[in-house]
Amino acid sequence: MGFLGLADDRCDMQLGIVSDTHDNLDHVDQAVSFFESEDVDRVIHCGDIVAPFSATPFDSDSFEFYAVRGNNDGEWALSNVVDEFGTYLGECGQFTVDGVSIAVYHGTNKLLREALVDSGEYDYVFHGHTHERAIESRNGTVRVNPGGLPIPGADDAFYVATLDTEQSGVDAITHHKLG
């Protein structure tokens, strides 16, 4: 599992975090509209977009788009489509924004997800997979699951999250109910 790394030295950025949209264009459109209205600078999709057609609404002039592969992203053309307008990070990625270090992984393997958090290398670890929003601070790293398409046993509505780089720790993260 390799990491694609990116750096950005802009200050005071707003990041949008979304996951597990599973070809649901209503939720995708809600997320895109919300992120545009909030003037986020970058949107990070934590995987399970599924098909290329449901990635294209994230092609926005309002924000940069990044995505990792989820366990249901079965169409390999997805990476090519995302790369036409954004950055496809593969299985996982890491980047620094406004001095904040972030790892992104879908979260399919709990052992790997927890190792990213426990490594102490990142300020934040973004993941999805469980469809259940979460914020957990552990040893200086904040684990963030934005939520996803509602499923039984998880969230009962569609959520996304934002990170404000002017803040730190769990105070920088806000979940937003969209559906």
C-alpha positions as CSV (number, residue, x, y, z in Angstrom):
1,M,0.0,0.0,0.0
2,G,1.7,3.2,-1.2
3,F,1.0,6.7,-0.2
4,L,0.8,9.6,-2.7
5,G,1.9,12.7,-0.9
6,L,1.0,16.3,-1.6
7,A,1.9,19.6,0.1
8,D,0.1,22.9,0.2
9,D,1.3,25.9,1.9
10,R,-1.8,28.1,1.7
11,C,-3.2,29.4,5.0
12,D,-6.6,29.1,6.7
13,M,-8.1,26.5,4.5
14,Q,-11.5,24.8,4.7
15,L,-11.5,21.1,3.8
16,G,-14.6,19.1,2.9
17,I,-14.7,15.4,3.8
18,V,-17.1,12.9,2.3
19,S,-17.3,9.1,2.0
20,D,-19.4,6.2,0.9
21,T,-21.7,7.9,-1.6
22,H,-22.2,4.6,-3.5
23,D,-23.5,6.1,-6.7
24,N,-26.3,8.0,-4.9
25,L,-26.4,11.1,-7.1
26,D,-28.9,12.9,-4.7
27,H,-26.3,12.7,-1.9
28,V,-23.4,13.5,-4.2
29,D,-25.3,16.6,-5.4
30,Q,-26.1,17.6,-1.8
31,A,-22.4,17.3,-0.8
32,V,-21.2,19.2,-3.8
33,S,-23.7,22.0,-3.2
34,F,-22.9,22.2,0.5
35,F,-19.1,22.3,-0.1
36,E,-19.6,25.0,-2.7
37,S,-21.8,27.1,-0.4
38,E,-19.3,26.7,2.4
39,D,-16.4,27.8,0.1
40,V,-14.3,24.8,0.9
41,D,-10.9,24.9,-0.8
42,R,-10.5,21.1,-1.2
43,V,-12.8,18.1,-1.0
44,I,-11.5,14.7,0.0
45,H,-13.6,11.7,-0.8
46,C,-12.7,8.7,1.5
47,G,-13.8,6.1,-1.0
48,D,-16.7,4.1,-2.3
49,I,-17.7,6.5,-5.0
50,V,-18.3,3.3,-6.9
51,A,-18.8,4.3,-10.6
52,P,-17.2,7.1,-12.6
53,F,-20.5,8.8,-13.4
54,S,-21.0,9.6,-9.7
55,A,-17.5,11.2,-9.4
56,T,-18.0,13.7,-12.2
57,P,-20.3,16.0,-10.1
58,F,-17.3,16.7,-7.9
59,D,-15.7,18.5,-11.0
60,S,-16.2,22.0,-9.6
61,D,-14.5,25.3,-10.2
62,S,-15.1,26.0,-6.5
63,F,-12.7,23.4,-5.0
64,E,-9.9,20.9,-5.6
65,F,-11.0,17.3,-5.5
66,Y,-9.1,14.3,-4.1
67,A,-10.2,10.7,-3.7
68,V,-9.0,7.3,-2.5
69,R,-10.2,3.9,-3.6
70,G,-12.9,2.2,-1.5
71,N,-13.7,-1.5,-1.4
72,N,-16.7,-1.0,-3.6
73,D,-14.9,1.1,-6.2
74,G,-14.9,-1.8,-8.7
75,E,-14.6,0.2,-11.9
76,W,-10.9,0.8,-12.5
77,A,-11.9,3.7,-14.9
78,L,-12.8,5.6,-11.8
79,S,-9.1,6.7,-11.3
80,N,-8.9,8.0,-14.8
81,V,-12.1,10.0,-14.5
82,V,-11.1,11.5,-11.2
83,D,-7.6,12.4,-12.6
84,E,-9.3,14.3,-15.4
85,F,-10.4,17.0,-13.0
86,G,-8.9,16.1,-9.6
87,T,-6.3,13.8,-8.0
88,Y,-6.9,10.1,-7.4
89,L,-4.7,9.0,-4.5
90,G,-5.0,5.3,-5.0
91,E,-5.5,3.0,-2.0
92,C,-4.4,5.8,0.4
93,G,-2.7,9.2,0.4
94,Q,-1.1,11.7,2.6
95,F,-0.8,15.5,2.3
96,T,0.0,18.6,4.3
97,V,-2.4,21.6,4.2
98,D,-1.6,24.8,6.1
99,G,0.9,22.9,8.3
100,V,-1.7,20.1,9.1
101,S,-0.7,16.6,8.2
102,I,-3.4,14.3,6.9
103,A,-3.6,10.6,5.9
104,V,-6.6,9.4,3.9
105,Y,-7.6,5.7,3.6
106,H,-11.0,4.1,3.0
107,G,-10.7,2.1,6.2
108,T,-11.5,-1.3,4.9
109,N,-8.8,-2.9,7.0
110,K,-9.3,-1.8,10.7
111,L,-5.8,-2.9,11.6
112,L,-4.3,-0.6,8.9
113,R,-6.6,2.3,9.8
114,E,-5.7,2.1,13.5
115,A,-2.0,1.8,12.6
116,L,-2.3,5.1,10.7
117,V,-3.8,6.7,13.8
118,D,-1.4,5.2,16.2
119,S,1.7,6.0,14.2
120,G,1.8,9.5,15.4
121,E,2.7,10.7,12.0
122,Y,-0.5,12.6,11.2
123,D,-2.6,15.3,12.8
124,Y,-5.7,13.7,11.2
125,V,-6.6,10.4,9.6
126,F,-9.7,10.6,7.4
127,H,-11.5,7.3,6.6
128,G,-15.0,6.0,5.7
129,H,-16.2,2.4,5.2
130,T,-18.5,2.1,8.2
131,H,-21.0,4.8,7.1
132,E,-21.0,6.1,10.7
133,R,-19.6,9.5,11.5
134,A,-16.9,9.6,14.1
135,I,-14.3,11.8,15.7
136,E,-11.8,10.4,18.0
137,S,-8.6,12.0,19.4
138,R,-5.8,9.6,20.3
139,N,-2.2,10.5,21.1
140,G,-2.2,13.7,19.2
141,T,-4.0,12.3,16.1
142,V,-7.7,12.8,15.3
143,R,-9.5,10.0,13.5
144,V,-12.4,11.4,11.4
145,N,-15.1,9.4,9.6
146,P,-17.5,11.9,7.9
147,G,-20.3,9.3,7.7
148,G,-21.8,8.1,4.4
149,L,-24.9,6.8,2.7
150,P,-27.3,5.8,5.5
151,I,-27.3,2.0,6.2
152,P,-28.9,-0.1,9.0
153,G,-26.8,-0.1,12.1
154,A,-25.0,3.1,11.2
155,D,-26.1,6.7,10.7
156,D,-29.7,7.3,9.8
157,A,-28.9,10.3,7.5
158,F,-26.2,11.4,5.1
159,Y,-23.4,13.4,6.7
160,V,-20.3,15.1,5.5
161,A,-17.6,16.9,7.6
162,T,-15.4,19.9,7.3
163,L,-12.0,20.7,8.7
164,D,-11.0,24.3,9.5
165,T,-7.2,24.6,9.5
166,E,-7.5,27.8,11.7
167,Q,-8.6,25.4,14.5
168,S,-6.9,22.3,15.8
169,G,-7.7,18.9,17.2
170,V,-11.4,17.9,17.4
171,D,-12.4,21.5,17.5
172,A,-11.4,21.8,13.8
173,I,-13.9,19.2,12.7
174,T,-17.7,19.7,12.2
175,H,-20.2,17.1,10.9
176,H,-23.0,18.4,8.8
177,K,-26.3,16.5,8.3
178,L,-27.4,16.7,4.7
179,G,-30.0,14.1,4.2
